[in-house]
């Protein structure tokens, strides 16, 4: 969720190490063997799955050098580590990796000198802890999870004992502490709290109808009734502050996605660019046929929020697809010359594991 415009929040700290996006939607929207994919780097977890479509070129863009370093780390680990090593190295279940083993894995990775230096400092400062939980967002989720556990106790955590949706719905109907969890939602839906804990005053102003609390109630109602809670990494972060059930590992850990992405690395040209994603795309000369913008446009100010699609046009190939996300704020850009494809991917959006996002998919005509 790293923005392409300068903001106080997006400074030179690691903001996202796991993230809050399920890239399965972008993966569904990305055609096989696209010529040039440009994606906001974020934690790298939103980029790696795109390699499974074997693009000719993948450009990872971010204004944050720590986010680019972490993206480089993920792709270097993809190249060097077997699937089980990769998940343990990052800190995902089921395999727990010791700090010493994690350091040994790190030493095996081919990284640029700046990325290696930055990441080594981060790892050493944490005692070679799992990097998936070292971002500012993930630390905020850990704080919220402690509050959640205080409020909902064991009754809240027992939600994750259900191994199928029928059992989970029965537990929700009979024993889940709904009233206490609504207090957690009130905290989560408080923009002032999130500004203080995470966004440093840069939380995008809500433009969706209804209260933030009401929106979050809808989000969690969908999550609770969509699939077993143990299959959602976001729900695990909210209740545990970390992932405990491998069924909920993000899509970068899917064995098939991992294998296909790893094969693609043999041919895909990958680059890392620190800068404004709009300018990066505009300077490609019209070669970009897939652009994954995350929620960057929600941080745009003034006319740019309405004009960003038009500003991107010079860098987009015919029929290029542009994917944007919005949380409590959803941009309403000028779509002249673009077709909205989102309805064609409704099934993928309905199964997105965080349900935090309004996702728009545009095609340049």
N, C-alpha and C positions, 0 to 999 in steps of 0.2 A: 504494500500500500504506500510505496514511496512516490512522492510527487515530483513532477518535472519542473515545478516552479519553486523558487527559494522560499523557505518558511522556517520559522524558529524551531519548530518541532524536528525538522529534518536536518539536524546538525550532524556532526561527525561522531555520533554514537551509533551503536548497533540498535536500530529500532525494531526490526523484525528478524527473528531467527527461525521461527516456524511459520508464523503468519496466520491470517484469518480468511484465506480464500481456498476454496476447493476448485482446483484448476480443471476438473473433469469437464466443465462447461466449455472452456477454451479448447480443450483437447477435442471435444465433439465438434466444435465449429471449425477447426483447422483442417483444411484438405491435406491429403497425403502429398508429400514432395513439393510443398510450396517453394517458390524460388527464394524468397527473402522474408523471414519472420523477424519482427522487432517486438521486444517485450520489455516492460518494466521489470527490472531484476528482482526487487524486493529481497526476500530471503534466499532466492534461488529455487525454492521449492515450487514456485509458480512457473518457473522456466523449464526445469528439467523434464516434466511430462511432455512438453511441446516437441522435444527431440524425438519422441516416439513416432511422430509423423514424418520423420526423415526430411526436414527442410534442407534446401541447398545451403542456406546461410541463416545464422541466428545471431542477431545483434541484441545484447543485453544492455539496457540503458538505465541509469539511475543518477540522481544528483549526489547520492551518498556513497563515498568510497568504501565505508565498511560494508554496505549492502552488496556492492560489486565484488568485494573480496570474498564475502560469504557465498555468493553465487559461483564465483570461480572455484571455491572450495568444494561445493557440491558437485560440480561437473568434473573436477579432478578426482574426487572420490568415486564418482560414477565410472570413470575410466579405469581406476586402479583397484577398486575393492569389489569383492563379490557381494551379492545382495545382502546376505546375513551380516557381513562386516559393515556394510554401509548403514544399515538400520541401527546397529549397535553403536557405531561411531557417532552418529548424530544424537542418539539417546532415545530411540524408539524401541518399544517392546517388540518381540519377547526377549531378545538377548540383551543382558546387561553387560556392558564392557567396562573393565577397570580403567582408572585414569592412566595407568602405565601402558595398557594396550591401546588406548585412544592416542596417546602421544606417539607410540610406535606407528600407528596407522598414518598419523599426520606427517611423520617424517618421510613416508613413502610417496607422498603426493607431489606431483609436478605443479608448482605454483609460481606465479611471478614473484619477484623479490618484494614489491610493496605489499602484495596480498599475504605472503608468508609472514612478513614482519608484523603486520597488523593483527593477523589471526593468532600468531604465536603469543603476542602480548595478552590477547584476550583469554586464550586457553590457560596460560600460566597464571594469570591473575585469579582465575576461577579454580585452580587446582586440577586442570584438565577435566572439568565437568562437561556433561553433554551440552553441546552448543545449541541444540534446539530450544533450550530454555534460558538462554543468556540475553535475549533481546529485551528491549524496554517494554514492548507489548506483552511478551510472555511473562515477564516479572510482574507486570500489572495484573495479568490473569491469575498468577499465583497468589497475589494479595487478595483479589476478589474471591478466589477459591477458599481461602482461609476464612473469610467472612461468611461465605456460603456454608461451609462446614459447621461454623459456630451456630448458624441460624437453622440449618436443616438437619444437621447431625447424621447419625447412621441411617435414619429413615430416608434421607436424600440419596445417600450413597448406594443404598440397596436397589435403587433403580437400575444399576449396572449389573445386577445379578441376573436380570432377565436376558435369556439368550434368544428369544424370538419376540416378535411384535405383539402377539396375542398375550403372552405372559406380562409384557411390559404394560399394555393397556389395562390389564386386570389390576396390576399393582398401582397404577396411576389412579384408578377408580376407587381403590380400597384403602391404600396406606400411604401414598406419597404426601408429604407435608406441604400442600399447595399454599396455604396462608403464609407460612414462613418463607417459602420460595418467592412469593410475591414481594416480600420485603427486599430480597436480593435483586429482583427485577427493578424495583424502585431506585436502588443504588446504581445499577447498570444503566438505567435510563436517564440518569441525572447528568446532563452535559457538563455542569460545573465540576462534578466529581471526576469525570473523564478528562476534562481540561487540566485539572490539577494533577491527576495521577500520570497522565500519559501525553496529552497533546500540547501542553505548554501554551494554551490560548489559541491553538490553530484548529480546533475541532470545527469541521464544516458546519455552517448554520443549517439547521433542518429546514427543508421545504416540502416534506411529505405531509399530507393531512393527518390529523390526530396527534395525540401526545406521544412522546418518546416511550413512556411507560407502556402505552397501549400497543405500540409497534413491537416492543420487545416481548410482550405477552403473546402476540401473534407469532413471532419468530419461534419462541420456545414451544408453543402449542404445536406448530408444524414439526419441530425437531422431535418432540416427544411421541408424536403419532406417525412419523414418517418411516422410522426404522429403529431397531434397538439402539439405545443410548450408547452402548459400548462400541457401536460402529461410527460414532461421530467424535472426531478428535476435538472439535470445539466444545462439546458437552463435557468431555473428559477434562479439558483445561478449566472449565467453569467449576467443576466439582472437585478435581484433584490437583489442579495446577500443573499437571503433567499427564502423559499418556501411560495408561496401565494395561490397556487391552489392545492387542495388535490388530483386531478387527477394525479399529478406528484409525489406524495409521493413514496419513495423507497419501494421495495418489502417487506421489513420487516413490512410495515404497511398494506399490503394486508390482508383483514379480514380472508380469508380462510387460507393463509399461517400462519397468527398469531395464529389462532385457532388450527391448526394442530401442530405447533411448541409448543404451550402451553401444549397440551395433551402429546406430546412426552417427555417433561421435567419430567413427572412423572416416566418415565422408563429409559431414556437415562442417562448414566453416563457422567458427564461433568467435565473436569479438565482444569486448566489454568497453562501454563508452560512458564516461561520466559527463553528463550534460543535460540540457533541456530536450526532452523527447520530441517535442514538436520540431525543433530545429534539426535534430538528428534525422528525422523522417524526411523533412523538406529537402535536405541536402543529398538524398539518395538518388535523385533524378528519376523518380517514378518507378522504382524497383520493388517497393514493399507491397506484398500481397496479403500479409496478415499482420495486424497490429494489436497487441494485448496491452491495454492502457491501465489496467487495474482501476483504482478510483482516482487517478490523477486529476481528471476534469473537475471533481468536486472541490478541489483546492484552488482552481482558477478564480481569479477575481474579475469583476466587471464584464466588459464585452467578450473577453477571451472565453468565458464559460459558454457563451452562445456561439462563438465563431470558430471553436477549435477544429471542428470537422473540415471547415472550409480552408483553414490554414494548413491542414494536413494534405489537402488535395494534390499539391505538386509532387509529393513524395509517394503517392499511392498508385499502384498499377491498376489497370482496368479490372473490375470485379474484386478488388481488394476488400478484405473484411476487417472491420475495426470493432473490438470488443471493449466495452467500458462497464464499470461497476459503480454503483452508488449505494450508500448505506442509508443514513437519515436524510441525506441530500442527494437528489438525482438531477443532474444537469439536463436541460432541455435545449439542445443545440439546434442550430439551423441545419436541417437535413436536406437542403436543396442538393440534388445530384446524388443522393444516397437512398437506398432502400432498407427498410427495417426488416431484419431476418429473425428477430427474437422469437416470434411465434413458432418457427420451425424447430426450435430447440427447447420447447417448453418442458418436455419430459426430462431432459438433462438438467434444466434449472430446478424442476420440482425435486430432483434427487440430490441436488447440491448439498453437501454435508454441513454447511454452516447456516444456511438460510438467512444470512445477514444482508444479502445483496439484492438490489434491483439490477439485473444484468441486461444491457442493450447490445445487440449485434447489428452492425450496419454493413451494407455492401455498397461500394462505390459504383455508380452506374456510368 
